[in-house]
Amino acid sequence: MDIRGTRLRKPSDEALAFTSSMADDGRIARQVISVNMAHMAALVRAGEVDRRVGAKCMSFLAGASPKISSRAKSEDFHQQLEQEAVDLLGVETAGFLNYGKSRNDQVATAIRMELRGSILVLLGSIMELQVALLEQVKRDGGVLVPGYTHLQRAQPTTFAHHLFAHFDALQRDVERALQLYQRVNQSPMGSAAMAGTSVNVDRRYVAGLLGFSGLVRNAMDGVSSRDVAVEAISCATITALDASRLAEELILWSSSEFGYIELSDAYAASSSIMPQKKNAVAAEMARAKAGSVLGGLVAACAILKALPYAYNLDLQEVTPHLWRAMDDVTSTVRVLAGMVASASPKKERLALAVRGDGSTAVGLANHLVKEHGVSFRQAHVVVGELVRISAETGAPLYEVAASKLAAVSASLGKKFTMEGEAIESILDPARFLGEVATEGGANPRLITKELKAREGDVASTRSMLAERKAALAAAERKLRTTTLGLAREVKLRE
């Protein structure tokens, strides 16, 4: 029996191929089988389906393959699975599989089940990158590095301070993903086509068997909304952007123009023609993937923006963008974790880079405020003039300041004089950072405390990941036990 019935003639092969989701359904096939198991368990439990019929269906589902059949001409895996059951068990038995449910609530549920697993995988990958950043801090966090604004030298900082900035952006990605998980982990099952069902199905029982923590309250919302998909792609996009910025710095800092870090050969490639080249190709691809993920977000929003409630097949077109975004950002973060873990700073080059570049000039301005009672803006004007002279003459700033400070400050009606050694000390990058007093600043003395706090963040993420994985594993065991228990009844009676 063809489960599509005779209401309509069979679609053309071209139309079927155009509307079919079979090419993408492999991603949710295992979840579709689980949804059918939980639904049948609820039907039997409520007395809506004879226990023996339910047991035969469960026996079939327990052995069902999640593989997409190349021979089946089906609209989706849902249809393939039910058709296989009808062919094997007969419509008198397998015809109850879809009793009280629709492909609409079934696919929405399966997508959420797969998505929550993808979120946990992504969280694990982000945590790997965070750990790699912290390991670099432990090894070389105290190394001084140039800091930039507008890609121009700004102020010196520490390697740790720079890496902590990337860590904290990723930590917000972790927090967003955990919040997303809570919204994803709500079950639409029992919504049926869009208005619920007269069949007695305990939605909370089904949700529990599938590992959900709650229900999507409204049936129409349950089948026709895909905001969790958009939110997931949005979270993936933000993470991809954060990863891309890190990738860009790996590319810049490993170039000969900067020469601040050395990347592992494992994440680089040589040129087909130029023997000397070492291209940061993995970082380049990480940078490019951010564009692909962003494109998926725009596509998903465009698909959903004008859909009337409830279900429309347009929703099917959102799902491939979702899976690609989650896969792309996860692989990106994972590769960057390996790159960061295997990179090493070039300490001699960095020491030269922060020496005498004028990036501590604000330290001299602050000293004038504290010691001579002028306003910061007045001090800024004086030091700015000294910097201009230094840039034009090529003389070090501390030498210019020692010889020109009195003359330049005279324009303010003041006359400041300082010894060259004192000025050189004030402009020293290590002293400059050592005088940073604000929380979250780049003072090297803060590294140990800041490192401990972020190790606590990683430990918290690891604990929450373990809890969620354990909850899903427990639900899967319960569903499997329920399924096998019913299926075993068939064998015992036979």
Buried (B, 14 or more C-beta within 10 A) or exposed (E): EEBBEEEEEEBEEEEBEEEBBBEBBEBBBBBBBBBBBBBBBBBBBBEBBEBBBBBBBBBBBBEBEBEBBEEBBBBBBBBBBBBBBBEEBEEEBBBBBBBBBBBBBBBBBBBBBBBBBBBBBBBBBBBBBBBBBBBBBEEBBBBBBBBBEEEEBEBBBBBBBBBBBBBBBBBEBBEBBBEBBEBBBBBBBBBBBBEBBEBEBBBEBBBBBBBBBEBBEBBBBBBBBBEBBBBBBBBBBBBBBBBBBBBBBBBBBBEEEBBBBBBBEEBBEEEEEEEEEBBBEBBBBBBEBBBBBBBBBEBBBEBBEEBEEBBEEEBBBBBBBBBBBBBBBBBBBBBBBBBBBBBEBBBEEBEEBBEBBBBBBBBBBBBBBEEBEBEEEBBBBBBEBBBEBBEEEEBBBBBBBBEBBEEBBEEBEBEBEBEBEEBBEBBBBBEBBEEBEEEEBBBBEBBEEBBEEBBEBBEEBBEBBEEBEEBBEEBBEBBBEBBBEBBBBBEEEE
